[in-house]
Each structure stands twice: as structure tokens, then as C-alpha cells.
């Protein structure tokens, strides 16, 4: 997808399936997560009588195209559109007028019994319910949509999250991700988990990933980072579908490997630093079984000589990162608690959710 194209998520389906309701909830979820989102109900931009020759779609397509530059001027990062469409040619009436739109067409479907119930519950034109069911059956024989989401038995919120997940996490732009990096034993997972805990205690739907815990495979592969990157992408898609509004990662410094796992995310890298003495103390503590009980801790149980060498390597890692000036934020952890550090990083994090 070209960076200068504006994502357009179009929810279609038969009358009564919930296009406008689910579309509005998708809009709500995206805008709450920090994505500047526009919403258009197709019915609301084609209300004229009599309709010009050609019917509804030419009118809607022209009006959407006329509104498009206004949304762009106001900084919209994506547009959610709800409205019926039945053929490829009808879709092309819109795309021909929106050459800079990156369209994802999502068809909502539901079984006949639930569609009838939803349609009649609206209390509007009950005489058209059989036509709606016939339209739904006809749409089942088409393949023009990019994705199809079954909403049987789902709440509005669940349906919206499912749409976003099936549409490839559409779009991830603007989703805040706070990535903790630093030398071995600097405290990445401890501080990252403290930040995550504070977020969820404040009511922010958040997710947490420790990269070391999602790429465990033996014998070791040639590219362990590739495995972790793939698993990170899979986890984030699931967390987004579950409603997470931000992600906290305890990871390593090889960020280029993970770039494709979080496309368009608003990434902030927080580098933790500590002096050689502090790193040595923490290495020794972990070697003796102290700190969080994390499966597979490579320092636990090492002999004093091995721990001393690990501490020396950690000090070299910290020095190299310091020399490179890595990270958007830098926190010195010497003599400081995880609670103090979490408070400081949350105050400095530009992507911090507003209600955190």
C-alpha cells in the first residue's frame, strides 16, 4: 500500500445486517485508539428524489469523491464507509473517482433467521424483509468482497473487533506501541510489565509481550528473530481483535527485524540504561534465582565465572547502545525502582493513551 493513499474500509451486506451500526462502532474503536478516522453512511449522501438516471451509486460515488479531499485536508488517516453494493461494476463506480483510496471491502453476513430478526427489530419497512433475505442469499454467491465476516451471535462491539481483525488489523496506523530495549539484565521485562500493569489498572485496554517468551524453539533455528517477529504479528492481531488500544513490548534492539510485524504503529522505543556495577548486581541476582520467575532464564543457575562473564557482556552492550544513542527515550535505572521508572516513562511517552 502506497503511503500517500488513504485507507477506505467499506462495510457492505444486505439490508438489516448491521452495516451502519457496526461501521459506527469500527469508527469508534479506531478513533478511541488514536487513529484520526472519518465515517460516512452511504444512505446519508444519496438522499434526493427523483434520483438521476443510473440510480443511487453514481450519486453516492460522486458525493464521496467530492468529500474525500475535505477529509484529507482535515488530517483523516482512514475512512469507514457503510453502504450496500452488489457487483464489481458498482464498486468500480467509486474506485474510478477515488484513485488515491486504498480500498478494503468487507461484506457482513448473518444467517436468515437472525437477519429477519434484526430487520424486523428496526421497525422500518417490515414489508421488505423477504427482499433482504433474498439479497443476502444472492450475495453469498458473489466473491467481489475482500473479506467476509459472519456476525451471527456477536455483539456490536465484538462484530467491529472481528471486522478489524479480519481486515488485517485495519489500519494499524496510530496504534501506540511502547518498546523497551537495553542491555541484558537492565530490567526491560520488569519495567515493561510495571507499565502494562499501571495501564490496565487505570482502565486502558492494553497488551503485553515479552519477546523472549514467544520464540522458544530447540534446536535453535538460524533466525530466531524471524520466528519471534512472526509470532509478534500473530499476537498483536489477536490482541487488537480483543480490543487492546496499545501494546507494551519487552524486546531486543534488533528493531528492523520486527518492523513488518507492526505496520504503521506509532512506535516509541524506550532504552533502559544501567552502569556496570548495577548490571553485575542484577546478573548475579538472576543467576541465584532472584527477580521474576521467567521460564528459560538463561542466567539462572550459572556458576560465578559464567555470571561474571555475562555481566561483562551486558556492560559492553550498554556501552554500545549508549554510544549509538539508541531509543526515543532514555532512562537511567541505577538505584531506581520499577515503580519510579514506570511513572517516568508514562509521563514522557508521546503515545500514552489519554485516559492512562
URVEN-V48916 format. One record per helix or strand. SS is the DSSP state (@ for helix, = for strand). FROM is the first residue (numbers start at 1). LEN is the number of residues. Records with the same first field share a line. If there is no record, write none. Layout:
SS=FROM-LEN  FROM-LEN
//
This chain:
==6-7  37-5  78-5  101-9  147-4  176-7  206-5  246-5  266-8  329-4
@=19-14  42-4  56-18  88-8  112-11  126-14  156-11  188-14  211-3  224-18  255-8  276-12  304-21  338-11
//
